[in-house]
Amino acid sequence: MLGNMFTHTVHVPGTLAANITVVFTVPVDCTLIHASATGTNSNSGLLILGNTSNDDAYLESASIGDSSAPAEFAQSNFVGGQFPRLLKGTVFSATLDFDGAGGTATQNFTLSLTFLEG
């Protein structure tokens, strides 16, 4: 792949007691090419990726990794089997359902997103 890549990483320490949503403004036109997410325990966490208009526009509900082994998400995992294209100024959102449907709460959540600029 050509172009500059950049990452956005989030870490939330401790045992989560509620869902979390991380939002940020995309600084340049870019494409989401990879995501990985995990908790340090065996958990029931579910991740969705999108924007403020559609919270699961890029990744519909997917299980995160367990025991510090990240689940990875790439082109085939993204909505429509396509890399999500984002325009500068898009408000990106990542939401973690901390315990899925009432399962085991996620501990020490880490999310890493990789973007290709341009």
ABEGO torsion letter per residue (X at the ends): XBEBBBBBBBBBBEBBABBBBBBBBBABBBBBABBBBBBABBBABBBBBBBAABAAAABBBBBBBBGGBBBBBBAAABBGGBBBBBBBGBBBBBBBBAAEBGBBBBBGBBBBBBBBBX
